[in-house]
């Protein structure tokens, strides 16, 4: 057992998705597509007398992280740092769960494989109602297409071979649990259509266009998000809404050109990584 270990997990923006519940949380999840970000979450795990979780120096309640530690029979202090806002559609909770799984596996010499650790984090997210597809996407990196729902043993994945620069503005958060607990018929239909169109033409432009259409057809656009997307397009750029958050992302300098003051990063080339142990 080592003193501590640190993992980095890229943020993840879902452009569109369809929800697929199941009795087995390893099988449950979502189909859809998104992009991982060079802005992410760095998670450090060290043994402790009792489990504590902090984000940017503040104690937080993070059920998926606690669930992962219980599954690994580990008691630890988990310290996460991130440039990304919590609850705004960047997969921060999924990143913390996956980073905890990778780092705790190293610290406590659990001997689990990558797929096993991704599954633990995915199951923890599904159980908590905080995400359906972020973890498997963050484990892969790039611009992942989730063909099947579920953890790695159950879900096929593909991807868009592109690594563009990304800008984003977060106006606020939306509750994933609230959205998914309502009627998801229109959302699922829109997500299935978007996935079919993207698989027929797996390009960056098609991804953004289908993401924008999904946000509209699923009835998820807020006034601020819709106005910002319209501004980006009027300035000659393209963008859409992050699922699920009151957040707009744009390719290249779309938000800057539209007069906003966005955060800037790019698509991350790889998935979650253990940095040190």
Backbone torsions as a table, in degrees:
resi	resn	phi	psi	omega
1	UNK	NA	126.7	179.9
2	UNK	-89.8	170.0	-176.9
3	UNK	-69.8	-42.0	178.2
4	UNK	-162.6	169.8	176.3
5	UNK	-150.1	151.7	-177.0
6	UNK	-129.7	137.8	177.3
7	UNK	-128.6	150.3	173.2
8	UNK	-113.9	133.4	177.7
9	UNK	-126.5	124.6	179.9
10	UNK	-66.4	149.3	170.2
11	UNK	-66.3	161.1	-179.5
12	UNK	-138.3	129.4	174.9
13	UNK	-109.4	119.3	174.3
14	UNK	-86.6	126.8	177.8
15	UNK	-84.7	-39.5	177.2
16	UNK	-157.6	157.9	-178.0
17	UNK	-161.8	162.3	167.5
18	UNK	-128.3	137.3	-175.5
19	UNK	-86.7	138.7	-179.5
20	UNK	-134.5	86.8	179.6
21	UNK	-71.2	157.2	176.6
22	UNK	-159.4	157.1	178.5
23	UNK	-62.8	-36.6	178.5
24	UNK	-89.8	114.6	-177.7
25	UNK	-63.6	-19.4	175.9
26	UNK	-72.8	-24.2	178.9
27	UNK	-92.5	-29.8	179.0
28	UNK	-67.4	159.1	177.6
29	UNK	159.0	-146.0	-178.9
30	UNK	-144.6	155.3	168.4
31	UNK	-103.9	148.4	179.7
32	UNK	158.3	-160.6	-178.1
33	UNK	-151.1	156.7	-179.8
34	UNK	-165.4	-164.6	177.1
35	UNK	-141.7	140.9	176.1
36	UNK	-93.0	152.9	-170.7
37	UNK	-116.2	147.3	173.6
38	UNK	-67.6	-20.3	167.2
39	UNK	-80.9	130.5	-176.8
40	UNK	-154.7	-148.5	-176.5
41	UNK	-128.3	128.6	175.2
42	UNK	-103.2	123.4	-173.2
43	UNK	-119.2	124.8	176.2
44	UNK	-113.7	132.0	-178.9
45	UNK	-121.0	133.4	173.8
46	UNK	-140.4	149.1	179.9
47	UNK	-58.4	146.5	-179.9
48	UNK	-152.0	163.6	178.4
49	UNK	-71.1	-30.5	175.9
50	UNK	-141.8	152.7	-177.5
51	UNK	-76.2	130.4	173.7
52	UNK	-133.6	150.4	179.9
53	UNK	-133.3	130.1	177.4
54	UNK	-133.3	150.3	176.3
55	UNK	-129.2	117.7	-177.5
56	UNK	54.6	39.6	175.0
57	UNK	84.8	-1.8	-179.9
58	UNK	-110.8	134.8	177.7
59	UNK	-64.5	136.0	-179.2
60	UNK	-135.6	152.3	170.6
61	UNK	-88.3	119.7	-176.9
62	UNK	-138.3	81.5	-175.8
63	UNK	-51.9	-39.5	179.6
64	UNK	-61.3	-35.2	179.0
65	UNK	-67.1	-46.0	178.3
66	UNK	-61.2	-37.6	179.9
67	UNK	-64.6	-42.8	178.2
68	UNK	-61.1	-45.0	-179.4
69	UNK	-63.8	-40.5	176.7
70	UNK	-61.5	-40.9	-179.5
71	UNK	-64.6	-29.5	178.7
72	UNK	-93.9	2.6	-179.2
73	UNK	55.1	46.3	-176.2
74	UNK	-124.0	142.8	172.9
75	UNK	-116.6	122.6	-169.9
76	UNK	-152.5	160.2	168.2
77	UNK	-94.8	122.2	-179.1
78	UNK	-111.5	121.2	-178.7
79	UNK	-121.0	115.8	-178.5
80	UNK	-112.4	144.5	175.6
81	UNK	-129.9	138.6	-177.1
82	UNK	-154.4	148.2	171.2
83	UNK	-85.2	-10.0	-171.6
84	UNK	-94.0	143.7	177.1
85	UNK	-76.1	146.9	179.3
86	UNK	-81.1	137.2	175.0
87	UNK	77.7	17.4	-176.0
88	UNK	-115.8	15.0	175.7
89	UNK	94.6	23.7	-179.5
90	UNK	-110.7	4.5	177.1
91	UNK	70.0	32.3	-177.2
92	UNK	-65.1	-42.2	-179.9
93	UNK	-65.0	-40.5	176.3
94	UNK	-63.4	-40.1	178.2
95	UNK	-63.3	-40.8	179.0
96	UNK	-65.9	-39.3	178.5
97	UNK	-65.4	-45.6	-178.3
98	UNK	-69.3	-42.0	177.5
99	UNK	-62.3	-39.1	177.0
100	UNK	-63.6	-42.2	179.5
101	UNK	-60.8	-46.7	-178.8
102	UNK	-64.6	-46.6	-176.0
103	UNK	-71.7	-42.0	-179.8
104	UNK	-65.6	-36.0	176.8
105	UNK	-58.5	-39.0	178.9
106	UNK	-73.8	-45.0	-176.3
107	UNK	-63.4	-43.7	-173.3
108	UNK	-100.0	9.7	177.7
109	UNK	49.4	51.8	-175.6
110	UNK	-75.2	-23.8	176.5
111	UNK	73.1	24.6	179.1
112	UNK	-87.4	151.9	176.2
113	UNK	-81.7	168.6	178.4
114	UNK	-59.6	-46.3	-179.6
115	UNK	-61.7	-37.1	177.7
116	UNK	-64.5	-40.9	-179.1
117	UNK	-70.3	-39.5	175.9
118	UNK	-62.2	-41.0	179.0
119	UNK	-62.7	-43.5	177.8
120	UNK	-57.5	-44.9	-178.2
121	UNK	-69.7	-40.7	178.1
122	UNK	-61.7	-47.1	179.3
123	UNK	-60.3	-41.8	179.9
124	UNK	-62.4	-40.8	178.2
125	UNK	-65.1	-44.9	-179.6
126	UNK	-62.9	-45.4	179.3
127	UNK	-60.3	-37.7	-177.8
128	UNK	-79.6	-14.2	-177.6
129	UNK	73.1	22.1	-177.2
130	UNK	-100.9	-5.9	179.1
131	UNK	179.2	156.3	-179.5
132	UNK	-122.3	-22.2	-175.8
133	UNK	-140.3	-3.3	-176.4
134	UNK	-60.8	-44.8	-171.7
135	UNK	-62.2	-48.0	-178.3
136	UNK	-66.1	-33.3	177.2
137	UNK	-69.7	-42.2	179.9
138	UNK	-66.9	-28.8	176.8
139	UNK	-71.0	-28.5	-177.2
140	UNK	-87.7	-44.7	-176.4
141	UNK	83.6	-179.3	179.9
142	UNK	69.9	-140.6	176.5
143	UNK	-117.7	83.3	-171.2
144	UNK	-77.3	143.0	172.0
145	UNK	-111.6	118.9	-178.5
146	UNK	-92.9	97.5	-175.8
147	UNK	-71.6	-40.9	179.4
148	UNK	-120.1	151.3	174.6
149	UNK	-76.5	165.7	171.1
150	UNK	102.6	177.3	-179.7
151	UNK	-71.0	171.6	-173.4
152	UNK	-52.6	-36.3	-178.0
153	UNK	-69.2	-16.0	-174.0
154	UNK	-113.4	-20.1	-170.0
155	UNK	-118.2	127.5	171.3
156	UNK	-77.2	149.1	177.4
157	UNK	-135.4	154.0	173.7
158	UNK	-137.9	-168.6	179.8
159	UNK	-164.2	164.0	175.3
160	UNK	-97.8	123.2	-176.9
161	UNK	-79.0	75.0	179.8
162	UNK	-148.4	152.3	178.2
163	UNK	-140.0	66.3	-176.3
164	UNK	-76.6	163.9	167.7
165	UNK	-76.3	145.5	-175.9
166	UNK	-129.8	139.1	169.8
167	UNK	-117.1	150.6	177.8
168	UNK	-149.5	150.5	174.7
169	UNK	-131.3	126.4	178.7
170	UNK	-105.5	116.8	177.8
171	UNK	-89.0	-26.3	-177.8
172	UNK	171.2	-173.3	-176.2
173	UNK	-109.6	160.4	170.6
174	UNK	-128.5	148.4	-179.3
175	UNK	-85.2	114.4	176.5
176	UNK	-59.2	-44.2	-177.8
177	UNK	-61.6	-40.3	-179.7
178	UNK	-65.4	-43.0	-180.0
179	UNK	-64.6	-44.3	-175.4
180	UNK	-76.4	-17.1	179.1
181	UNK	-84.9	-10.7	178.7
182	UNK	-90.2	-164.5	178.5
183	UNK	-74.8	114.1	-176.8
184	UNK	-104.8	17.7	-177.5
185	UNK	-61.2	-50.6	-179.3
186	UNK	-66.3	-39.7	179.0
187	UNK	-61.0	-47.7	-177.8
188	UNK	-65.3	-41.3	178.6
189	UNK	-62.5	-43.2	179.7
190	UNK	-66.1	-38.7	179.5
191	UNK	-66.8	-39.7	178.8
192	UNK	-65.8	-41.2	177.9
193	UNK	-63.5	-44.2	-180.0
194	UNK	-62.0	-41.3	-179.3
195	UNK	-65.7	-41.2	178.7
196	UNK	-61.0	-43.7	-179.6
197	UNK	-66.7	-40.6	-179.3
198	UNK	-68.2	-39.8	179.4
199	UNK	-65.5	-28.1	176.8
200	UNK	-74.8	-26.9	-180.0
201	UNK	-144.2	80.0	-172.9
202	UNK	-79.5	72.5	-179.6
203	UNK	-122.1	163.4	178.0
204	UNK	-60.3	-47.1	-178.3
205	UNK	-60.6	-41.9	-179.8
206	UNK	-66.8	-39.0	178.2
207	UNK	-58.4	-47.7	-178.1
208	UNK	-66.9	-41.4	-179.8
209	UNK	-63.3	-43.5	-179.6
210	UNK	-70.6	-33.2	176.1
211	UNK	-63.3	-42.6	-179.3
212	UNK	-66.2	-42.6	179.0
213	UNK	-65.4	-38.6	178.5
214	UNK	-61.8	-47.1	-178.8
215	UNK	-57.5	-38.9	178.6
216	UNK	-71.9	-50.6	-174.6
217	UNK	-67.8	-29.5	179.3
218	UNK	-82.6	-4.9	177.9
219	UNK	70.6	32.9	-175.4
220	UNK	-102.5	-10.1	-177.8
221	UNK	-66.4	133.3	168.8
222	UNK	-97.9	166.3	-177.1
223	UNK	-59.9	-44.0	-177.7
224	UNK	-66.0	-40.7	179.9
225	UNK	-66.6	-45.2	-179.4
226	UNK	-61.9	-41.2	179.6
227	UNK	-63.8	-41.9	-179.5
228	UNK	-66.4	-41.1	177.8
229	UNK	-62.7	-43.1	177.8
230	UNK	-61.3	-40.1	178.9
231	UNK	-63.1	-42.7	179.8
232	UNK	-61.8	-44.7	-178.4
233	UNK	-68.6	-36.2	178.1
234	UNK	-65.2	-28.0	179.1
235	UNK	-86.8	4.8	177.1
236	UNK	93.3	7.3	-179.7
237	UNK	-104.7	-168.2	178.4
238	UNK	-146.9	144.2	-178.9
239	UNK	-167.6	178.2	179.4
240	UNK	-157.0	-165.6	-175.3
241	UNK	-103.9	140.2	175.8
242	UNK	-80.6	135.6	179.9
243	UNK	-100.8	118.5	1.9
244	UNK	-119.3	109.2	177.2
245	UNK	-163.3	159.9	176.4
246	UNK	-85.3	67.2	-171.9
247	UNK	-132.7	139.1	175.4
248	UNK	-112.7	132.9	172.5
249	UNK	-117.4	149.1	-179.7
250	UNK	-139.3	151.0	178.4
251	UNK	-83.3	138.1	178.0
252	UNK	65.9	-131.7	-175.6
253	UNK	-104.8	27.8	-174.1
254	UNK	-56.5	-45.1	-179.0
255	UNK	-72.8	-39.0	176.7
256	UNK	-62.0	-43.8	-179.7
257	UNK	-64.3	-26.1	-179.5
258	UNK	-87.6	2.9	175.1
259	UNK	94.9	9.5	178.3
260	UNK	-91.6	169.5	177.7
261	UNK	-116.5	78.5	-170.9
262	UNK	-87.1	165.9	165.6
263	UNK	-81.6	148.6	-176.4
264	UNK	-124.8	137.1	174.3
265	UNK	-156.0	-158.9	174.2
266	UNK	-147.8	170.7	176.5
267	UNK	-63.0	132.7	-178.0
268	UNK	-77.5	135.6	-173.7
269	UNK	-77.6	-16.0	-174.7
270	UNK	-140.8	171.1	-179.4
271	UNK	-88.4	-166.1	-178.4
272	UNK	-55.9	141.5	-172.5
273	UNK	-138.6	136.0	170.5
274	UNK	-76.6	123.1	-175.7
275	UNK	-90.1	-40.6	-177.1
276	UNK	-156.4	156.1	176.7
277	UNK	-153.4	NA	NA
